[in-house]
Amino acid sequence: MSVFWSELVSTMILILLGGGVVANFVLNKSKGQSSGHSKRRVIMKKYFILFLLVALSLTVIMSGCLKTAVPTVPSESLTDQSEEIKVISQLSASPTSVNSGQTITVTFSGAPGNQKDFIALYKVGVPNGQPYVSYQFLKGQTSGTLYFTAPSTAGKYEFRMFRNNTWVYLGKSNPVTVTQSSVSLSASPTSVSPGQTITVTFFGAPGNQKDFIALYKVGVPNGQPYVSYQFLKGQTSGTLSFTAPSTAGDYEFRMFKNNDWVYLGKSNTVEVIPVSLDASPTLVSPGQSITVTFFGAPGNQKDFIALYKVGVPNGQPYVSYQFLNGQTSGTLSFTAPSTVGDYEFRMFKNNDWVYLGKSNPVIVSTVGLAEWTVMVYMSGDNTLDSAAWNDLGEMEDVGSTGQVRIVAQLDPYTPSSCTGTYRYYVTGTAAQGTSYPEYPADIVDSLSEQDMADPSVLGNFVNWATTNYPADHYLLVFWDHGGGWREEGMINKGVMVDDTSGTFMDMVDLADALDLINEHIDIIGFDACLMQMIEVAYQIESSVTDVPDYMVGSEDSEWNDGWPYDDFLSHLTSNPTMSAATLGETIVDDYVNSGPTNATLSLIDLNDFSSIADPIFTAFQIALKGSTHQTKIAAARVLAQNYAYSNNYRIRDIYDFAERIYMLGVYDCQAEANAVMNFVDNVVVYEGWVGPDVANSHGLSIYLPDDKFEYDSAYDTLLFNVDTNWQSFLESP
């Protein structure tokens, strides 16, 4: 087509040139002739001009036609019949003939590799973009296999691939014929316990000896591992009894033809409810009564619950047991054994060792429940190695009591002291010793080198501590270098720097670590620099399932010795019934009075922190960005109380910044600034500072670089920024 148009345009240009030559010749011949000839010349000149205009118009039109004749690929939905599209995606669906509800396997290749490329199941003849049956995203795969369930409506279907969550069509599969099965399967009851009997009623089977019904977990493709099966032995209808599996979940029964994977139909869904056992109290003395509440037993007369020491295999000697006498739920009372240790209750089926589930652990101990357990998680695997041993010495100066237990996990820096990681129960009576590790008599567990920035390592330590040294209240201290949300260019925006592993905990790791803890933590403390930031508190409160009540930390960098453990632990052991808020205030006072030249420390309330902060700071950033007083706002940013690890001051006191916005006359942000100051007043329970360099501190800081050119894009993904869009103000002109 393009050759045709090219020739046509060329012809028109030749006509135009030829017409011009002829007209010019005629006009020249007419010069010097009579007035009649002059009139003809005028008329000819008019026709010649008209001719030129027509020829020129045709040339332009033909040129436009030439351009539009070049094939292009539109950005919207395409059909596979278009000759102008090269479809490179390949799709194959099998089997090509299925019953409704049967699994269809779709194999694909040549996908573009976008996260939201997708394959949709369509009835043949339905246009792209019109209602589909189902779809699945490819999640960046360029080739692979997907499993679809055949629709309930009979007909011909096909699978079509589209690009990146749009209707840009890439290819389709062979057709698949779906037949509505006459087979009927019904399973009851629809909710069962592991080991319970399920009755399956069926109709419409073909009548072959080896037609069979298999029990499948919902979502497992046909032909893949099933739970159990039974042949129908030529029956076309009847009932079968199956045993519910031990693993909880949703299940269904599927019929297949004559010992083959020719699918015929499936039953309703049956939910297998997990066996539940709960033992309380979790800390008992020998001979004390333990109450076991159970749910989901199969209902046999001789189902039983046995008391085991943790770690003893099923079927091996137990402590005691009781039959359930046909009950599926209820309570039983057991007597705690005389031997101390960790125990659990396990349920078994019908006087056999078919295991059904277990309870939470129960600690049998001669040691009573303490008021407080203080857990100090110490990464000295860096430049703070000597400070770590010094602070352990401060803990030893006080030592544990019956009401206050002090435990620590210390990872030293190998070149400076020793290898390995050590767990301490700090008695206060151990000798320091003459070599590392110090205070060896208080080491209760020696571990290999641990990555203290690994969330699982923190979780293991805390769960070990709360299990072995249970208390009514818990204080968890993160002891190490810290950076809060540190200035641009610094790698360690977080806490718990581990030089041997080359790692640190960022905000996501920190929240993940806290989420691995089994017991509620009353106070988390950061004996580390710059951690008392709104971004840190927001990430924890937004992400952790069981949020600690309070957080203690410093807006500013801390001096090398950090917290005075001998001071605040002495106060705690002297008054072990003090509340969490009082203990937090005590730590603040003891730190700022311990001798640093410039220091800050505060106690903040984490309850509902993010839900309160979100609307306030969203409104604040919108007002700041839209203000007509940008010069005053810039001045407030620079003048606000600042903190830094080095010389780059990009962390500032929230209250001081908002107060300067208010005082400098940024009139279109007054209400929002006042709301921020009220927020800080409410969440900061207690704060203290010492030294002229931090005199405008109020207990909570925020990431606030001087201008948009200093903004660190790694800030984008913090939950505080995601929710409030604080970045929008930071990057504004």
N, C-alpha and C positions, 0 to 999 in steps of 0.2 A: 504493500500500500504506500509506503514512504517513497518508493521509486516513482510510482505513478504521480504523486503530488509534486515531486521534484521536477519531473518532466513538464508537468502542467505549468508550474511557476516559470520555468525556463522559457516555455513557449510564449507566455504572456509578456515576459520581458522583451523577447525578440519582436513581438507584435508592437510593443510600445516603442522600441527603437526604430523599427521599420516605418511605423506611422509618422514618427518625427521626421525621418529623412524625406519621406514623400511630401509631407506638409511643407517642409522647408523649401523643397524644390519648387512646389507650386507657387508658394508665396514669392520666391525670388523671381520666378518667371513673370509675375504680375507687376513688378515694379516698372513705373514709367508709362503704363497703359492708361486707357480712358477711365473716366469716372465710373462707368458701368462695371468695368473690370475692378475698380477700387471697391465697389459695393460687394462684388463677389468675393473679393479678398477679405473684406470684413466678415462676411458670412462664413467663409472657409476658416478664418481664424477662430470664430466662435465654435464651429464644429470641432476644430482641432483641439481647443481647450477642453471641450466636453469629452472628446476621445481620450485625452490624457487623464482626466479625472476618473473615467470609467476603468481604464486600464490600470491605473494606480490602485483603485479600490479593489479590483479583482486580484491584484498582486498581493495586497495586504491580507485579504480574505484567504487566499490560497496559502500564504505563509502561515497564518493562524491554523488552518486545517492541517498543514504539515506538522506543526508543533503538537497539536492535540492527537495526531495520529500515532505518536510514539507511545507504546504501551507503558502504563504505570501500575503499581500495586497499591490499591486503596488501603486506608488504615482501618476500615471497618470490616464487618462480616463479609466473607467471600464464600462462593460455592466451589466445590471441587471440579465442576464442569468448566470453569473459566480457563481458557487457553493461555491466559496471560500470567498464571501462577504456576510456579514449580514447587509442588508439594514434596518435601523431603522426609516428612515424618511417616513412619510405618507402624501400623497397628494390626494385630492379629488377635481374634477372639476365639476361644474354644471352651467347650464343644460348640458346634454350630447349631445344635438342636438340644434344648433344655426344657425342663419343667419349671414352672414358677417356683421361686424360692431357691433354685439350685445355684451353685456357685459358678460364675463365668470367669475364666482366667484371661486377662488381657495382657499381651506382651507388646511392648512398644520400643521404638528406637528413633533416633533423629530428632528428639525434642530439643528446643533451644537451650535448655538448662536454667531457665528462670525459676524462682521459688514458686511462683503461682501459675506456671503452665499447668493446664488441667485437662483431664479426659472426662467427657460427659457421656452418659448413656441416653441415647435418643431413640424414639420410635422412628422407623424409616419413613421419610417423607415430611417429617416436621422440620421447618426451617431452622437454621442456626439462630441462636438467641431466643427462640421460643421455648416454652416449658420443657425441661429435660426430666428424666426419671431420677438420676443421681449423678454425682460427680466426685472426683478425687483430685487434689492437687499433686503435682509430681515432685515438689519440694527440691527443685534443682537437679533432679535426675535427668539425664539425656536418654537413658534406656533402662528397661527393667520390667517388672511384672506387677500387676495390680489384680485384686480380686473384687468382683462385683456380685451382688445377689440379683438373680433374674427377677424381673417385676412380676406382680401378681396377675397383670392383664396380659392375655395371650396376644401374639402378633410378632411382626418382624422388627428387630432392633439392630442398632449399630452403635459403635463407640467412635466419638469424634474428639480430636485433640485441638485445643485452642491455646493461644499464646498469652501468658502473663496476666491472667484475670481479665482478659478482653475477649471479644468475639472474633479475633483474627484467626481464621480457620487454617489448620495445618495438615489435616488428613483424617481419614476414617478407616475403620476396620471392615472386615467381611461381615455380612449380615448374620444375625443369630435368631433362630426361630424359637419363640417361647410358647410352650403348650401348657394350658391350665390342667394341672393334675387332678385326677378323680380320687386320688388317695387321700385318706383322712387319718390324722393321728391326733390324739388328745392325751395329755399327761396330767395326772393329778396325784397329790395336791400340788399347787403351783408354788408353794413355799415350803421348803423342807430343811431339816438339819442334816449334817454329814452322817451317812450310814442309814438314814431313814429310807423306807420302801417307797418307790414311785410306781404307780400303776399306769401303763400305757395301753390305751384302747385304740385299735386300728381297723380301718375298712378299706376295701378297694385294692388290696394287694394282688399282684398278678397270679399267684398260686403256685409259684415255683418252690421246690424244696429249699433252695438256698436264698430266697428273698430274705433280707435281714433288716433289722432296725438297730441303729447305732446311737449311742449317747455321745453328744458332742458339746464342747463348750461353745457358746455363741461367738461367731466370728472366725472360728477355725474352718478353713476351706475343706470341702469334701475330699476324701482320700488322705487327708492329713491325720495325725494321731488322734484317735477317739478314746473315750474313757472305757466303754464296754459295748458289747453287742450281743444280739441273740438272733438265730435263724427262725423263720416263720414256719418251716416244715410243711409247706404246701397250703397253709391256711390263708384264706383271703380276708378274714376278719377274726378278731379275738382280742385277748388281753395278755400283756406280759408284765412281769414285775422286775424292776431294776432297783439297785441300791444306789442311793445318792452318794456322789463322790465326797472325799474328805476335804477337798479344796473348795472354798466358798466362791460363788460367782453365778452367772446366768448360763443355763444349759438348755438344750433342746434335743429332741429325738428325731432322727432322719431315717427314712426308708430307702433302701437300694435294691436293685433287681438282680436276683440270681447270682449271688456271690461276685458281683461286679459293682463298679462305681457309677452305674446308671441311676441317677437320682430320681426319686418318685414323689417325695413330699416330706414335710416336717411338721412337728407338733408345736404347740404353744411353748412359751419360755417357762422354765422352772428355775426359781431362785434357790440356791443352796446358801443358807444363812450360816455364817461361821459360829462355831461353838464359842461361847464367852464364859470365862471364869475370872472372877475378881476376888482377891483375898485381902482382908484387912483385919487389923492394922498391918502396915508394912514393916514395922519394927516391933518385935515382941521379946519378952524374956522367956527362958525355958519354962514350960508348964502353962504358959498363958494361952487363953482361948483365941483361936483364929476363925473368923467367919468367912466361908466361901460361898459366894453367890454365883449361880451358874444358869446358863440359858442355851437352848439349842441342842439339848441331848436327844438322841434318837428315840427314846421312849421305851427301851427294852427294860425288863425287870432287873437284869444284871449289868446294865451299864454302870460304871463305877468311876469314882474319883480317888486318886492315890496321891499321897504326899511324898515328894521326892526331894533329895538334895540336888541342887543345880549341878548339872554335869553328869549325873548318873544315867546310863542308857535306859530306855524303856524295857521293861521286863526284868531288869535287875532289881536287887533288893530295895524295896520302898520302906518308908517309915510306918505308914498306916494307910488304910483305905476305907471307903464306905460305898455300898451299892445305892443306886438312885431309885430303885423300886418302881420303875416305869415313869418317873417324873421327867418332863422335858425341861423344866426350870424350877428353881427353888434355892434354898440356902441349907448349908450344912455347917456344923461346928467341929473343928479339929483342935487337938491340943498340941502346942508347940513342943518339938522334941527337946531333950535335955542337952544335946550337943549344939554348940553355937555354929552358925554358918548361914549360907544363903539357901533358901528352899523355894519350891514351887509346887502347885497342884496341877495334876494332869488327868484328863478324862479319857477313858477307854470304853470300847463297845462290847456289851453283852458278854462279860466274863472272859474276854479275849484281849490280846495286846494290840488291837486295832486302835491306833492313836487318833484322838479327835481334837485335842487342843490343850492349852495350858494357861495358867494364871500369871499374873505379875509376880515378881520375886518377893519373898518375905525374909527379912533378916532376923535371925534369932541371935540375940546378943545380951551379954550381961551388962553392957554399957548403956546408960539411958540416953534419951534424946536431948541434945544440947539446945541452948537458946540460939546460938549463932555458930555457923561454920564459915570461916574466912578462907577463901581459896585464892592464892596468888599464882598467876600464870606468868612465869618469868622467862623471857627470851634474852639471855645474856650472850647469845651467839652472835656477838658483834662488838662494837667498841665499848659496850656497857658491862663487860664481863666482871670487872672488879667491883662495880657498883652493885651488881646482882648479889655477890657474896656478902657485901657489906649490909645490904638490906635483909638478907637471910639472917645475918648476925643480929640485926635489930629485932627480928621476930623471935629469935632464940633468947634475947634478953628478957622477953615477957613469957613466952611459952603458953601452951594450951592449958585449959582448966576443964572441969566437968561441964561447964556451961558455955565455954568458948573454945572451939577447936580451930587450930591454925594448920593448914596444909598448903604445900607449895609444889609446883613442878618447875624445875630449873634446868634449862638447857644452856650449858656454858660454851664459851668460845675455845675450841680445842687448842689453838696456838698459845692462848694465854693461860689456860688452866688444865682442863682434862676433857676426855671424850665422853660420849653418852649423855643421857638425860636422867634426872633423878627426881623421885617423888618423896617428899618429906612429910612426916607428921611431926610438927614442931613441939617438942616437949618442954623446951627451956632448960633441960638438964644435960643435954649432949655437949661433949667437949668439942671445941672447934677443930682440933687436930692440927697436924703439921704438914699435911699435903691435901691435894684436891682429890675427890670432892670433900669439902669441909662438912663438919658435923655429921660424920658417917653413922653414928649410932642412931640418928633420927631418920635415916633413909629406909623407907618401907618398900620401895620398889625401884630397881635399876633397869632402865630401858636402853635400847640402842639409840643412836642419834635420831632425834625427832625433828621434823619440819614444823616449827612452832607457828608458822603461818598457815598451815593446813587446817581447815575447819574441823576435820574429823579428829585431829590430835587434841584440839581444845575440847571438843565434845566428849572424847574418851576420858580426859582428865577430870572434867567436872562431874560426869556421871559416876566415875570411880570414887570421887571424893564424897558425893552426896549419898552413895550407897554405903560406903564404909564409915562415914562420919556424919550421919544424918542429924539434922537440926530443924528447928522451927523456922529459922531465917538464914538466908545465904547472902554473903558479899563475895562477888567475883571481881578480882583486880587484874586488868591487863597491864603487865609491867614490861616496858620496853621503850624504844624510840617510837615516836608518833609524828604524824604530819597533818592530821585532819584532812582538809582539802587544801593541800599545800600549793605554793606558788608555781607558776608556769615553769616547765622545764625540769622540775623535780620528779623523779620516778616514783618515789615511795609515798603516794597519796593514800595514807592509811596508817596501819599500826602493825606491831609484831614483825620486825625485820629479822630475818634469819639468814646470816651471811653464808653459812655452810651450804644451805639449800639455794641461796640466791633468790629468796622470795620475800613477800610481805603480804599482809591481809589488806585487801582493798575493802571498800564499803560493802560490796556484795558478799565477799568472803566472811566479813565480820557478822553480817546478818545471818548467813548460812550457818556459821559456827554456833551462834546463840540458839538457832532453831533446832540444834541437835541435842540440847540439854533437856533431860527428863523432868527435873524439878524446877519449881518457880524460883527465880532469882529476885531477891528484894532490891539489891543495889548492884549495878555494874560501875566499876571505877576504872579510870584510865590514868595510871601513873605513867604518863607519856605526854609529849609536847602537843599542843595545839588541837586537842581532840574535842574541846567543848564547843563544837560548831553546830549550827542548826541542821546542816546537811547530814552530819553523823547521827544526831538524835532522830531526825526524820526517817533516815534509811532503816534504822533499827525498829522504830515504832511501826513503820509501814510494812515491814517484811517478816518480823518475828511473830510466831503464833502466840507464844506465852511471853508477853512483853514485860521486862523488868519494871519495877515501880519507879526507880530513881536512877540517875546517872550523875557521877561525880567526875569532873575533869577540869582541865585548864584551858583558858582561851590563849594564853601565852605559852612560850617555850618554858619547860621546867628546868630547874637547875639539876646538876648531875646526880645528887643524892636522892632526888625525888621526895616521896612522902616519908614522914618520920614514923615508921612502923612501931617503934618502941613507945612513942607518945600515944597514938590513938588506940593501939591495942591495950595499953595499960588502962586507958579510960574505959574501954569496952569490958575488959575482964573485971574491972571494979564495979561496973554497972551493966551486967549482961542482959538485963531485961529492957535496955533502952530500945526505942523504936527505930525503924529504918531511917526516918527523917532525922532523928536525933543523932544517930551514928554518922549520917552524911554531914551534918553540921559540925560534928566533932572533928571529922577528917579535915574539913575546910579550915577550921580554926587552928588545928595543930599544924597544918602545913604552912599557912601564911605566917605563923608565929615561930617557925622553926629556924629562921635565919636567912632566907634568900633576900637579895637586894631588891629585886623586882619580881613579883609573883602574883598569879591569880589562881583561884580555884572556886568552883561553884557546884551547887547541887540543884539539878533540874528534875521536874516531874514529867515522866514520859507518858502518863495516862492521857489518851486522846490527843497526843501531841500533833500528829499530822492533820487530823480533821479540823483542829483549831487553826493551825498555821496556814493551811492551804488557801482558804478564801482571803485571809488577811494579806498574805504576801503576793497573791495574784493581783489583788486590787492595788497594792503598793507599787508593783512594777508597772502596771498599766498607767497609773497616775504619773509616775516618774518619767516614763517614756513619752507621755503626751504633754508634759508640762511646758509652759512657755518660759520657764526660768532655768534653762539648762546650764547657764553659767554658775548660778548659785548651787545647783545640784552637783556640778563638777567640783566646786569648792568643798562642799560637804563630804564628798567621797575622799578627797585628799586629806582633809582635816580630821576626819573621824579617827578615834582611837584604833591604832593598828598593831598587828602582831606578826612576827615572822620567824622562820627557822634560820634564814640568812638575812640578807639586806633587802629582799624584795617584799615589800609590804602589800600583800594582796588579801589579807584576812583582817577584818575590822569588826569592832563591837557594833552589834545591831542597834542597840538602844542609842548609843552616842551618834550614830549616823542619822537615825530617825529624828533625834532631838535637834540636830543641826539643820535638817530640812525644815523643821518646825520654826526654829529660832532665826534662820537666815531669811525668812519671809518667802518661802516657796508656797505661795498662797493656794495654788491649785492642788497641793498635796497635803494640806494640813490635817484633814480628817484621817487620811490613810497613815500618815506618820504617827499620829496620836494612837491609832489602833495598834501599830507595831510596838510602841512603847508600853501600852497596856498588856500586850501579849507577853513581852519579856518580863514585866512585873509579875504576871500570873504564873509563868512556867518556871522561873528561877525562884526556887524555894529559899535559897540561902547563897550568899556569895561573899567572898573576901578577897582583898588585894593588899599588896604592900609595895611601896616604891613609886617615885614620881613618874616613871616611864609608863605606868599602867593606871594612872589615876582616874581615867575616864572609863574604866571597865565596869560592866554591869552583869556579867555572868554568862553571856552567850554571844558567839561571833558568827560571821557570815562571810562567804567568798565575795569580795568587792574590790577588784582591780581598779586602777586609776582611770582607765579608759578601755574602749573596745579593742584596741591593738594589743592589750595584755591578756585578753581572754584566752583561756585554755579550753580547747574543744573537747577534751576528755571529760569536762564537766557536764556535757550534754545528757549523759545517760543516768545521772544521779536522780533518784526518785523525787527529791525536793524540786529539782529543776524541771523534771518531766511534768509534775503536777502544777507548779506555779508559773512556769515559763520565765523564771528569774533571768535566764540567759537573754531574753528579749530586751530587757533593760540594759544588761551588761554590754550588749553588742550594739546598742543604739548610738547614733552620732553624738 
